[in-house]
Amino acid sequence: MQAPNREVLRDLLRRWASGQLSEQEVHEEAESLWESEEWAEVDESDDRSIPIEVLSQLDVMNHQLLTTEDIPALGEFLNTPPGEAVEGWRRWRRYWAGVDMPARRRELAENVFYVA
């Protein structure tokens, strides 16, 4: 089973961070990538689980309320070294536990892209 190309995902994040892509465009590219393959579910100890998770989050970013604030965490997670997937997932979960989602919902309530 193949995993999404990490460099393609890094480039997508770079273009979003630099303003070359809007949230809508990131979502559309991620959706296209997500639908291009049938990604199998793999255990979180498997290094392939990380790019699959990043792509899946970008594919539903309007529901997950991902914003440019999350790009550093997405990048850090994506850059988890081989063999350290379990630790990468731990850091990823810790990041999301620290995000104030009710406040984010309020901030994005007027943005038509997000399903807040």
MARLUM-226824 format. One record per atom (N, C-alpha, C, O): residue number from 1; atom name; y, z, x. Coordinates in nm, 3 decimals. Layout:
+-----+------+---------+---------+---------+
!   n ! atom !       Y !       Z !       X !
+-----+------+---------+---------+---------+
! NUM !   CA !       Y !       Z !       X !
...
+-----+------+---------+---------+---------+
This chain:
+-----+------+---------+---------+---------+
!   n ! atom !       Y !       Z !       X !
+-----+------+---------+---------+---------+
!   1 !    N !  -0.118 !   0.000 !   0.084 !
!   1 !   CA !   0.000 !   0.000 !   0.000 !
!   1 !    C !   0.124 !   0.000 !   0.088 !
!   1 !    O !   0.135 !   0.076 !   0.184 !
!   2 !    N !   0.213 !  -0.085 !   0.053 !
!   2 !   CA !   0.338 !  -0.099 !   0.126 !
!   2 !    C !   0.443 !  -0.005 !   0.068 !
!   2 !    O !   0.435 !   0.035 !  -0.048 !
!   3 !    N !   0.540 !   0.030 !   0.151 !
!   3 !   CA !   0.653 !   0.111 !   0.106 !
!   3 !    C !   0.779 !   0.026 !   0.116 !
!   3 !    O !   0.781 !  -0.073 !   0.189 !
!   4 !    N !   0.882 !   0.062 !   0.042 !
!   4 !   CA !   1.008 !  -0.010 !   0.054 !
!   4 !    C !   1.058 !  -0.008 !   0.199 !
!   4 !    O !   1.037 !   0.090 !   0.271 !
!   5 !    N !   1.121 !  -0.113 !   0.240 !
!   5 !   CA !   1.174 !  -0.125 !   0.375 !
!   5 !    C !   1.290 !  -0.028 !   0.393 !
!   5 !    O !   1.392 !  -0.038 !   0.324 !
!   6 !    N !   1.275 !   0.064 !   0.485 !
!   6 !   CA !   1.379 !   0.166 !   0.507 !
!   6 !    C !   1.511 !   0.102 !   0.551 !
!   6 !    O !   1.618 !   0.149 !   0.512 !
!   7 !    N !   1.504 !  -0.003 !   0.633 !
!   7 !   CA !   1.627 !  -0.064 !   0.681 !
!   7 !    C !   1.703 !  -0.132 !   0.566 !
!   7 !    O !   1.826 !  -0.130 !   0.564 !
!   8 !    N !   1.631 !  -0.190 !   0.474 !
!   8 !   CA !   1.695 !  -0.249 !   0.355 !
!   8 !    C !   1.766 !  -0.139 !   0.275 !
!   8 !    O !   1.878 !  -0.159 !   0.228 !
!   9 !    N !   1.701 !  -0.026 !   0.262 !
!   9 !   CA !   1.761 !   0.086 !   0.188 !
!   9 !    C !   1.880 !   0.144 !   0.264 !
!   9 !    O !   1.982 !   0.177 !   0.204 !
!  10 !    N !   1.869 !   0.155 !   0.395 !
!  10 !   CA !   1.982 !   0.203 !   0.476 !
!  10 !    C !   2.103 !   0.110 !   0.460 !
!  10 !    O !   2.216 !   0.156 !   0.446 !
!  11 !    N !   2.077 !  -0.019 !   0.463 !
!  11 !   CA !   2.185 !  -0.117 !   0.446 !
!  11 !    C !   2.249 !  -0.103 !   0.309 !
!  11 !    O !   2.371 !  -0.111 !   0.296 !
!  12 !    N !   2.168 !  -0.084 !   0.207 !
!  12 !   CA !   2.219 !  -0.065 !   0.072 !
!  12 !    C !   2.310 !   0.058 !   0.067 !
!  12 !    O !   2.418 !   0.053 !   0.007 !
!  13 !    N !   2.269 !   0.167 !   0.129 !
!  13 !   CA !   2.350 !   0.289 !   0.133 !
!  13 !    C !   2.479 !   0.266 !   0.212 !
!  13 !    O !   2.585 !   0.313 !   0.172 !
!  14 !    N !   2.470 !   0.195 !   0.325 !
!  14 !   CA !   2.590 !   0.167 !   0.406 !
!  14 !    C !   2.691 !   0.085 !   0.327 !
!  14 !    O !   2.811 !   0.115 !   0.329 !
!  15 !    N !   2.643 !  -0.016 !   0.258 !
!  15 !   CA !   2.734 !  -0.101 !   0.181 !
!  15 !    C !   2.797 !  -0.024 !   0.066 !
!  15 !    O !   2.913 !  -0.048 !   0.032 !
!  16 !    N !   2.724 !   0.067 !   0.006 !
!  16 !   CA !   2.778 !   0.150 !  -0.101 !
!  16 !    C !   2.883 !   0.246 !  -0.044 !
!  16 !    O !   2.992 !   0.261 !  -0.100 !
!  17 !    N !   2.849 !   0.310 !   0.067 !
!  17 !   CA !   2.941 !   0.405 !   0.129 !
!  17 !    C !   3.072 !   0.339 !   0.172 !
!  17 !    O !   3.178 !   0.401 !   0.166 !
!  18 !    N !   3.064 !   0.215 !   0.216 !
!  18 !   CA !   3.183 !   0.145 !   0.265 !
!  18 !    C !   3.265 !   0.083 !   0.153 !
!  18 !    O !   3.374 !   0.030 !   0.176 !
!  19 !    N !   3.213 !   0.090 !   0.030 !
!  19 !   CA !   3.285 !   0.032 !  -0.083 !
!  19 !    C !   3.257 !  -0.115 !  -0.105 !
!  19 !    O !   3.317 !  -0.177 !  -0.193 !
!  20 !    N !   3.165 !  -0.172 !  -0.027 !
!  20 !   CA !   3.129 !  -0.312 !  -0.047 !
!  20 !    C !   3.052 !  -0.332 !  -0.177 !
!  20 !    O !   3.054 !  -0.440 !  -0.236 !
!  21 !    N !   2.985 !  -0.227 !  -0.221 !
!  21 !   CA !   2.908 !  -0.232 !  -0.345 !
!  21 !    C !   2.954 !  -0.120 !  -0.438 !
!  21 !    O !   2.982 !  -0.009 !  -0.393 !
!  22 !    N !   2.960 !  -0.150 !  -0.565 !
!  22 !   CA !   2.988 !  -0.048 !  -0.665 !
!  22 !    C !   2.857 !   0.021 !  -0.703 !
!  22 !    O !   2.749 !  -0.022 !  -0.662 !
!  23 !    N !   2.868 !   0.127 !  -0.780 !
!  23 !   CA !   2.747 !   0.194 !  -0.830 !
!  23 !    C !   2.661 !   0.095 !  -0.907 !
!  23 !    O !   2.539 !   0.093 !  -0.890 !
!  24 !    N !   2.723 !   0.014 !  -0.991 !
!  24 !   CA !   2.650 !  -0.084 !  -1.071 !
!  24 !    C !   2.574 !  -0.182 !  -0.981 !
!  24 !    O !   2.459 !  -0.215 !  -1.009 !
!  25 !    N !   2.637 !  -0.228 !  -0.875 !
!  25 !   CA !   2.573 !  -0.324 !  -0.785 !
!  25 !    C !   2.458 !  -0.260 !  -0.707 !
!  25 !    O !   2.355 !  -0.323 !  -0.685 !
!  26 !    N !   2.476 !  -0.136 !  -0.666 !
!  26 !   CA !   2.368 !  -0.063 !  -0.598 !
!  26 !    C !   2.250 !  -0.051 !  -0.693 !
!  26 !    O !   2.135 !  -0.077 !  -0.655 !
!  27 !    N !   2.278 !  -0.012 !  -0.815 !
!  27 !   CA !   2.174 !   0.004 !  -0.916 !
!  27 !    C !   2.101 !  -0.128 !  -0.939 !
!  27 !    O !   1.978 !  -0.130 !  -0.946 !
!  28 !    N !   2.175 !  -0.237 !  -0.951 !
!  28 !   CA !   2.112 !  -0.368 !  -0.975 !
!  28 !    C !   2.023 !  -0.410 !  -0.859 !
!  28 !    O !   1.913 !  -0.461 !  -0.879 !
!  29 !    N !   2.071 !  -0.390 !  -0.736 !
!  29 !   CA !   1.989 !  -0.424 !  -0.620 !
!  29 !    C !   1.864 !  -0.337 !  -0.613 !
!  29 !    O !   1.755 !  -0.387 !  -0.586 !
!  30 !    N !   1.881 !  -0.209 !  -0.639 !
!  30 !   CA !   1.766 !  -0.117 !  -0.636 !
!  30 !    C !   1.667 !  -0.152 !  -0.746 !
!  30 !    O !   1.546 !  -0.149 !  -0.724 !
!  31 !    N !   1.717 !  -0.185 !  -0.862 !
!  31 !   CA !   1.630 !  -0.222 !  -0.973 !
!  31 !    C !   1.549 !  -0.347 !  -0.937 !
!  31 !    O !   1.429 !  -0.354 !  -0.965 !
!  32 !    N !   1.614 !  -0.443 !  -0.875 !
!  32 !   CA !   1.546 !  -0.565 !  -0.833 !
!  32 !    C !   1.437 !  -0.534 !  -0.730 !
!  32 !    O !   1.325 !  -0.586 !  -0.739 !
!  33 !    N !   1.469 !  -0.449 !  -0.633 !
!  33 !   CA !   1.370 !  -0.409 !  -0.533 !
!  33 !    C !   1.255 !  -0.332 !  -0.597 !
!  33 !    O !   1.138 !  -0.355 !  -0.565 !
!  34 !    N !   1.288 !  -0.241 !  -0.688 !
!  34 !   CA !   1.185 !  -0.159 !  -0.753 !
!  34 !    C !   1.088 !  -0.248 !  -0.831 !
!  34 !    O !   0.966 !  -0.226 !  -0.829 !
!  35 !    N !   1.142 !  -0.346 !  -0.899 !
!  35 !   CA !   1.059 !  -0.433 !  -0.982 !
!  35 !    C !   0.986 !  -0.540 !  -0.903 !
!  35 !    O !   0.900 !  -0.610 !  -0.958 !
!  36 !    N !   1.018 !  -0.556 !  -0.774 !
!  36 !   CA !   0.957 !  -0.660 !  -0.692 !
!  36 !    C !   0.815 !  -0.626 !  -0.648 !
!  36 !    O !   0.739 !  -0.713 !  -0.605 !
!  37 !    N !   0.779 !  -0.502 !  -0.659 !
!  37 !   CA !   0.647 !  -0.454 !  -0.616 !
!  37 !    C !   0.593 !  -0.354 !  -0.717 !
!  37 !    O !   0.665 !  -0.306 !  -0.804 !
!  38 !    N !   0.468 !  -0.326 !  -0.704 !
!  38 !   CA !   0.409 !  -0.216 !  -0.780 !
!  38 !    C !   0.386 !  -0.103 !  -0.680 !
!  38 !    O !   0.289 !  -0.104 !  -0.605 !
!  39 !    N !   0.477 !  -0.007 !  -0.680 !
!  39 !   CA !   0.472 !   0.101 !  -0.582 !
!  39 !    C !   0.374 !   0.207 !  -0.629 !
!  39 !    O !   0.389 !   0.262 !  -0.738 !
!  40 !    N !   0.275 !   0.236 !  -0.548 !
!  40 !   CA !   0.175 !   0.337 !  -0.583 !
!  40 !    C !   0.233 !   0.477 !  -0.561 !
!  40 !    O !   0.325 !   0.497 !  -0.482 !
!  41 !    N !   0.178 !   0.570 !  -0.633 !
!  41 !   CA !   0.215 !   0.710 !  -0.610 !
!  41 !    C !   0.138 !   0.759 !  -0.489 !
!  41 !    O !   0.017 !   0.742 !  -0.480 !
!  42 !    N !   0.211 !   0.818 !  -0.397 !
!  42 !   CA !   0.149 !   0.874 !  -0.277 !
!  42 !    C !   0.191 !   1.019 !  -0.265 !
!  42 !    O !   0.295 !   1.060 !  -0.317 !
!  43 !    N !   0.111 !   1.095 !  -0.195 !
!  43 !   CA !   0.139 !   1.237 !  -0.174 !
!  43 !    C !   0.265 !   1.253 !  -0.090 !
!  43 !    O !   0.298 !   1.168 !  -0.009 !
!  44 !    N !   0.335 !   1.362 !  -0.111 !
!  44 !   CA !   0.459 !   1.389 !  -0.037 !
!  44 !    C !   0.436 !   1.410 !   0.112 !
!  44 !    O !   0.533 !   1.412 !   0.188 !
!  45 !    N !   0.314 !   1.426 !   0.155 !
!  45 !   CA !   0.287 !   1.436 !   0.298 !
!  45 !    C !   0.278 !   1.298 !   0.361 !
!  45 !    O !   0.272 !   1.286 !   0.484 !
!  46 !    N !   0.278 !   1.196 !   0.279 !
!  46 !   CA !   0.270 !   1.057 !   0.325 !
!  46 !    C !   0.412 !   1.006 !   0.352 !
!  46 !    O !   0.498 !   1.013 !   0.265 !
!  47 !    N !   0.436 !   0.956 !   0.472 !
!  47 !   CA !   0.569 !   0.908 !   0.508 !
!  47 !    C !   0.622 !   0.802 !   0.411 !
!  47 !    O !   0.743 !   0.790 !   0.392 !
!  48 !    N !   0.534 !   0.725 !   0.351 !
!  48 !   CA !   0.576 !   0.620 !   0.257 !
!  48 !    C !   0.639 !   0.678 !   0.132 !
!  48 !    O !   0.712 !   0.607 !   0.061 !
!  49 !    N !   0.613 !   0.804 !   0.103 !
!  49 !   CA !   0.669 !   0.865 !  -0.019 !
!  49 !    C !   0.821 !   0.873 !  -0.013 !
!  49 !    O !   0.887 !   0.875 !  -0.117 !
!  50 !    N !   0.877 !   0.878 !   0.106 !
!  50 !   CA !   1.022 !   0.897 !   0.120 !
!  50 !    C !   1.099 !   0.772 !   0.078 !
!  50 !    O !   1.187 !   0.784 !  -0.008 !
!  51 !    N !   1.072 !   0.654 !   0.134 !
!  51 !   CA !   1.146 !   0.537 !   0.086 !
!  51 !    C !   1.116 !   0.505 !  -0.060 !
!  51 !    O !   1.202 !   0.451 !  -0.130 !
!  52 !    N !   0.997 !   0.537 !  -0.107 !
!  52 !   CA !   0.966 !   0.517 !  -0.249 !
!  52 !    C !   1.057 !   0.606 !  -0.334 !
!  52 !    O !   1.111 !   0.561 !  -0.436 !
!  53 !    N !   1.072 !   0.731 !  -0.294 !
!  53 !   CA !   1.158 !   0.824 !  -0.367 !
!  53 !    C !   1.303 !   0.778 !  -0.365 !
!  53 !    O !   1.370 !   0.780 !  -0.468 !
!  54 !    N !   1.353 !   0.738 !  -0.248 !
!  54 !   CA !   1.492 !   0.693 !  -0.239 !
!  54 !    C !   1.514 !   0.573 !  -0.330 !
!  54 !    O !   1.611 !   0.569 !  -0.407 !
!  55 !    N !   1.425 !   0.475 !  -0.323 !
!  55 !   CA !   1.440 !   0.358 !  -0.409 !
!  55 !    C !   1.431 !   0.394 !  -0.556 !
!  55 !    O !   1.508 !   0.343 !  -0.637 !
!  56 !    N !   1.339 !   0.482 !  -0.591 !
!  56 !   CA !   1.326 !   0.520 !  -0.732 !
!  56 !    C !   1.451 !   0.592 !  -0.782 !
!  56 !    O !   1.492 !   0.573 !  -0.896 !
!  57 !    N !   1.511 !   0.675 !  -0.696 !
!  57 !   CA !   1.634 !   0.744 !  -0.735 !
!  57 !    C !   1.749 !   0.645 !  -0.755 !
!  57 !    O !   1.826 !   0.658 !  -0.849 !
!  58 !    N !   1.760 !   0.547 !  -0.666 !
!  58 !   CA !   1.865 !   0.446 !  -0.680 !
!  58 !    C !   1.842 !   0.359 !  -0.803 !
!  58 !    O !   1.937 !   0.313 !  -0.866 !
!  59 !    N !   1.716 !   0.337 !  -0.837 !
!  59 !   CA !   1.683 !   0.257 !  -0.954 !
!  59 !    C !   1.729 !   0.325 !  -1.084 !
!  59 !    O !   1.762 !   0.257 !  -1.181 !
!  60 !    N !   1.730 !   0.455 !  -1.086 !
!  60 !   CA !   1.772 !   0.530 !  -1.205 !
!  60 !    C !   1.896 !   0.615 !  -1.177 !
!  60 !    O !   1.917 !   0.719 !  -1.239 !
!  61 !    N !   1.977 !   0.569 !  -1.083 !
!  61 !   CA !   2.091 !   0.649 !  -1.037 !
!  61 !    C !   2.190 !   0.682 !  -1.147 !
!  61 !    O !   2.256 !   0.785 !  -1.140 !
!  62 !    N !   2.201 !   0.597 !  -1.248 !
!  62 !   CA !   2.294 !   0.627 !  -1.357 !
!  62 !    C !   2.243 !   0.742 !  -1.444 !
!  62 !    O !   2.322 !   0.811 !  -1.508 !
!  63 !    N !   2.114 !   0.764 !  -1.446 !
!  63 !   CA !   2.057 !   0.877 !  -1.519 !
!  63 !    C !   2.051 !   1.002 !  -1.430 !
!  63 !    O !   2.070 !   1.114 !  -1.477 !
!  64 !    N !   2.024 !   0.981 !  -1.302 !
!  64 !   CA !   2.014 !   1.092 !  -1.207 !
!  64 !    C !   2.152 !   1.139 !  -1.161 !
!  64 !    O !   2.164 !   1.241 !  -1.093 !
!  65 !    N !   2.256 !   1.064 !  -1.198 !
!  65 !   CA !   2.395 !   1.097 !  -1.164 !
!  65 !    C !   2.419 !   1.096 !  -1.014 !
!  65 !    O !   2.493 !   1.180 !  -0.962 !
!  66 !    N !   2.357 !   1.001 !  -0.944 !
!  66 !   CA !   2.382 !   0.984 !  -0.802 !
!  66 !    C !   2.520 !   0.925 !  -0.782 !
!  66 !    O !   2.559 !   0.830 !  -0.851 !
!  67 !    N !   2.594 !   0.981 !  -0.688 !
!  67 !   CA !   2.727 !   0.932 !  -0.655 !
!  67 !    C !   2.736 !   0.914 !  -0.503 !
!  67 !    O !   2.642 !   0.943 !  -0.430 !
!  68 !    N !   2.852 !   0.867 !  -0.460 !
!  68 !   CA !   2.872 !   0.850 !  -0.316 !
!  68 !    C !   2.860 !   0.984 !  -0.242 !
!  68 !    O !   2.832 !   0.985 !  -0.122 !
!  69 !    N !   2.880 !   1.094 !  -0.311 !
!  69 !   CA !   2.862 !   1.226 !  -0.248 !
!  69 !    C !   2.719 !   1.246 !  -0.198 !
!  69 !    O !   2.696 !   1.323 !  -0.105 !
!  70 !    N !   2.624 !   1.175 !  -0.260 !
!  70 !   CA !   2.483 !   1.193 !  -0.226 !
!  70 !    C !   2.436 !   1.102 !  -0.114 !
!  70 !    O !   2.323 !   1.117 !  -0.066 !
!  71 !    N !   2.520 !   1.009 !  -0.072 !
!  71 !   CA !   2.477 !   0.913 !   0.030 !
!  71 !    C !   2.432 !   0.982 !   0.159 !
!  71 !    O !   2.328 !   0.945 !   0.212 !
!  72 !    N !   2.505 !   1.081 !   0.212 !
!  72 !   CA !   2.456 !   1.146 !   0.334 !
!  72 !    C !   2.317 !   1.208 !   0.316 !
!  72 !    O !   2.232 !   1.198 !   0.406 !
!  73 !    N !   2.292 !   1.272 !   0.203 !
!  73 !   CA !   2.161 !   1.334 !   0.179 !
!  73 !    C !   2.053 !   1.227 !   0.164 !
!  73 !    O !   1.942 !   1.244 !   0.214 !
!  74 !    N !   2.085 !   1.119 !   0.095 !
!  74 !   CA !   1.989 !   1.008 !   0.082 !
!  74 !    C !   1.955 !   0.951 !   0.219 !
!  74 !    O !   1.839 !   0.926 !   0.250 !
!  75 !    N !   2.059 !   0.932 !   0.301 !
!  75 !   CA !   2.037 !   0.879 !   0.435 !
!  75 !    C !   1.956 !   0.972 !   0.523 !
!  75 !    O !   1.866 !   0.929 !   0.595 !
!  76 !    N !   1.988 !   1.101 !   0.516 !
!  76 !   CA !   1.912 !   1.199 !   0.595 !
!  76 !    C !   1.766 !   1.200 !   0.553 !
!  76 !    O !   1.676 !   1.202 !   0.637 !
!  77 !    N !   1.742 !   1.198 !   0.423 !
!  77 !   CA !   1.605 !   1.197 !   0.372 !
!  77 !    C !   1.533 !   1.070 !   0.420 !
!  77 !    O !   1.420 !   1.077 !   0.467 !
!  78 !    N !   1.599 !   0.958 !   0.409 !
!  78 !   CA !   1.542 !   0.829 !   0.450 !
!  78 !    C !   1.511 !   0.827 !   0.600 !
!  78 !    O !   1.418 !   0.761 !   0.643 !
!  79 !    N !   1.590 !   0.900 !   0.678 !
!  79 !   CA !   1.572 !   0.904 !   0.824 !
!  79 !    C !   1.474 !   1.012 !   0.869 !
!  79 !    O !   1.465 !   1.040 !   0.989 !
!  80 !    N !   1.402 !   1.071 !   0.778 !
!  80 !   CA !   1.301 !   1.170 !   0.815 !
!  80 !    C !   1.204 !   1.105 !   0.915 !
!  80 !    O !   1.148 !   0.999 !   0.886 !
!  81 !    N !   1.185 !   1.167 !   1.030 !
!  81 !   CA !   1.095 !   1.108 !   1.132 !
!  81 !    C !   0.950 !   1.099 !   1.082 !
!  81 !    O !   0.906 !   1.179 !   1.000 !
!  82 !    N !   0.877 !   1.000 !   1.132 !
!  82 !   CA !   0.735 !   0.987 !   1.096 !
!  82 !    C !   0.660 !   1.118 !   1.123 !
!  82 !    O !   0.682 !   1.185 !   1.224 !
!  83 !    N !   0.574 !   1.151 !   1.031 !
!  83 !   CA !   0.494 !   1.272 !   1.044 !
!  83 !    C !   0.563 !   1.398 !   0.994 !
!  83 !    O !   0.502 !   1.506 !   0.993 !
!  84 !    N !   0.689 !   1.387 !   0.951 !
!  84 !   CA !   0.763 !   1.505 !   0.904 !
!  84 !    C !   0.801 !   1.494 !   0.756 !
!  84 !    O !   0.900 !   1.552 !   0.713 !
!  85 !    N !   0.722 !   1.419 !   0.680 !
!  85 !   CA !   0.754 !   1.398 !   0.539 !
!  85 !    C !   0.763 !   1.529 !   0.461 !
!  85 !    O !   0.853 !   1.544 !   0.379 !
!  86 !    N !   0.674 !   1.621 !   0.485 !
!  86 !   CA !   0.675 !   1.748 !   0.411 !
!  86 !    C !   0.807 !   1.820 !   0.433 !
!  86 !    O !   0.867 !   1.872 !   0.338 !
!  87 !    N !   0.854 !   1.824 !   0.558 !
!  87 !   CA !   0.982 !   1.888 !   0.588 !
!  87 !    C !   1.098 !   1.809 !   0.525 !
!  87 !    O !   1.193 !   1.868 !   0.475 !
!  88 !    N !   1.089 !   1.678 !   0.528 !
!  88 !   CA !   1.191 !   1.594 !   0.464 !
!  88 !    C !   1.203 !   1.623 !   0.316 !
!  88 !    O !   1.313 !   1.634 !   0.262 !
!  89 !    N !   1.090 !   1.635 !   0.251 !
!  89 !   CA !   1.091 !   1.669 !   0.107 !
!  89 !    C !   1.150 !   1.808 !   0.083 !
!  89 !    O !   1.221 !   1.829 !  -0.015 !
!  90 !    N !   1.121 !   1.902 !   0.172 !
!  90 !   CA !   1.175 !   2.037 !   0.157 !
!  90 !    C !   1.328 !   2.032 !   0.163 !
!  90 !    O !   1.396 !   2.092 !   0.079 !
!  91 !    N !   1.381 !   1.960 !   0.261 !
!  91 !   CA !   1.527 !   1.947 !   0.273 !
!  91 !    C !   1.585 !   1.874 !   0.152 !
!  91 !    O !   1.691 !   1.911 !   0.103 !
!  92 !    N !   1.518 !   1.771 !   0.104 !
!  92 !   CA !   1.563 !   1.693 !  -0.012 !
!  92 !    C !   1.574 !   1.782 !  -0.136 !
!  92 !    O !   1.674 !   1.777 !  -0.208 !
!  93 !    N !   1.472 !   1.861 !  -0.159 !
!  93 !   CA !   1.473 !   1.951 !  -0.275 !
!  93 !    C !   1.583 !   2.058 !  -0.261 !
!  93 !    O !   1.649 !   2.094 !  -0.358 !
!  94 !    N !   1.600 !   2.107 !  -0.139 !
!  94 !   CA !   1.704 !   2.207 !  -0.116 !
!  94 !    C !   1.842 !   2.147 !  -0.143 !
!  94 !    O !   1.928 !   2.213 !  -0.202 !
!  95 !    N !   1.863 !   2.024 !  -0.103 !
!  95 !   CA !   1.990 !   1.957 !  -0.129 !
!  95 !    C !   2.016 !   1.953 !  -0.280 !
!  95 !    O !   2.123 !   1.994 !  -0.325 !
!  96 !    N !   1.920 !   1.906 !  -0.357 !
!  96 !   CA !   1.940 !   1.892 !  -0.501 !
!  96 !    C !   1.954 !   2.026 !  -0.571 !
!  96 !    O !   2.023 !   2.037 !  -0.672 !
!  97 !    N !   1.889 !   2.128 !  -0.519 !
!  97 !   CA !   1.903 !   2.262 !  -0.577 !
!  97 !    C !   2.047 !   2.312 !  -0.562 !
!  97 !    O !   2.093 !   2.395 !  -0.641 !
!  98 !    N !   2.117 !   2.261 !  -0.460 !
!  98 !   CA !   2.254 !   2.304 !  -0.437 !
!  98 !    C !   2.360 !   2.222 !  -0.510 !
!  98 !    O !   2.478 !   2.255 !  -0.504 !
!  99 !    N !   2.319 !   2.117 !  -0.577 !
!  99 !   CA !   2.415 !   2.033 !  -0.650 !
!  99 !    C !   2.441 !   2.094 !  -0.788 !
!  99 !    O !   2.347 !   2.126 !  -0.861 !
! 100 !    N !   2.566 !   2.112 !  -0.821 !
! 100 !   CA !   2.605 !   2.166 !  -0.951 !
! 100 !    C !   2.602 !   2.052 !  -1.054 !
! 100 !    O !   2.703 !   1.985 !  -1.077 !
! 101 !    N !   2.486 !   2.033 !  -1.115 !
! 101 !   CA !   2.470 !   1.921 !  -1.207 !
! 101 !    C !   2.555 !   1.934 !  -1.334 !
! 101 !    O !   2.606 !   1.832 !  -1.381 !
! 102 !    N !   2.573 !   2.051 !  -1.391 !
! 102 !   CA !   2.663 !   2.060 !  -1.507 !
! 102 !    C !   2.805 !   2.014 !  -1.472 !
! 102 !    O !   2.869 !   1.945 !  -1.550 !
! 103 !    N !   2.853 !   2.053 !  -1.354 !
! 103 !   CA !   2.987 !   2.010 !  -1.312 !
! 103 !    C !   2.989 !   1.859 !  -1.290 !
! 103 !    O !   3.086 !   1.793 !  -1.326 !
! 104 !    N !   2.884 !   1.806 !  -1.232 !
! 104 !   CA !   2.878 !   1.662 !  -1.209 !
! 104 !    C !   2.877 !   1.587 !  -1.342 !
! 104 !    O !   2.944 !   1.484 !  -1.357 !
! 105 !    N !   2.803 !   1.637 !  -1.438 !
! 105 !   CA !   2.801 !   1.574 !  -1.572 !
! 105 !    C !   2.941 !   1.569 !  -1.630 !
! 105 !    O !   2.983 !   1.467 !  -1.686 !
! 106 !    N !   3.013 !   1.680 !  -1.617 !
! 106 !   CA !   3.150 !   1.684 !  -1.669 !
! 106 !    C !   3.239 !   1.583 !  -1.595 !
! 106 !    O !   3.318 !   1.513 !  -1.657 !
! 107 !    N !   3.225 !   1.577 !  -1.463 !
! 107 !   CA !   3.306 !   1.485 !  -1.383 !
! 107 !    C !   3.281 !   1.339 !  -1.419 !
! 107 !    O !   3.372 !   1.257 !  -1.416 !
! 108 !    N !   3.157 !   1.308 !  -1.453 !
! 108 !   CA !   3.119 !   1.168 !  -1.478 !
! 108 !    C !   3.119 !   1.132 !  -1.627 !
! 108 !    O !   3.084 !   1.020 !  -1.663 !
! 109 !    N !   3.157 !   1.226 !  -1.712 !
! 109 !   CA !   3.149 !   1.203 !  -1.857 !
! 109 !    C !   3.226 !   1.081 !  -1.903 !
! 109 !    O !   3.186 !   1.015 !  -1.999 !
! 110 !    N !   3.335 !   1.049 !  -1.838 !
! 110 !   CA !   3.418 !   0.935 !  -1.878 !
! 110 !    C !   3.379 !   0.806 !  -1.810 !
! 110 !    O !   3.432 !   0.700 !  -1.844 !
! 111 !    N !   3.288 !   0.811 !  -1.715 !
! 111 !   CA !   3.246 !   0.693 !  -1.641 !
! 111 !    C !   3.134 !   0.625 !  -1.720 !
! 111 !    O !   3.026 !   0.681 !  -1.738 !
! 112 !    N !   3.161 !   0.504 !  -1.767 !
! 112 !   CA !   3.065 !   0.435 !  -1.856 !
! 112 !    C !   2.934 !   0.397 !  -1.787 !
! 112 !    O !   2.834 !   0.371 !  -1.854 !
! 113 !    N !   2.933 !   0.394 !  -1.653 !
! 113 !   CA !   2.809 !   0.360 !  -1.582 !
! 113 !    C !   2.706 !   0.471 !  -1.595 !
! 113 !    O !   2.586 !   0.444 !  -1.608 !
! 114 !    N !   2.752 !   0.593 !  -1.593 !
! 114 !   CA !   2.659 !   0.707 !  -1.590 !
! 114 !    C !   2.622 !   0.753 !  -1.729 !
! 114 !    O !   2.702 !   0.749 !  -1.823 !
! 115 !    N !   2.496 !   0.799 !  -1.740 !
! 115 !   CA !   2.446 !   0.855 !  -1.865 !
! 115 !    C !   2.458 !   1.006 !  -1.851 !
! 115 !    O !   2.359 !   1.076 !  -1.826 !
! 116 !    N !   2.579 !   1.055 !  -1.867 !
! 116 !   CA !   2.605 !   1.198 !  -1.849 !
! 116 !    C !   2.597 !   1.263 !  -1.980 !
! 116 !    O !   2.615 !   1.385 !  -1.989 !
+-----+------+---------+---------+---------+
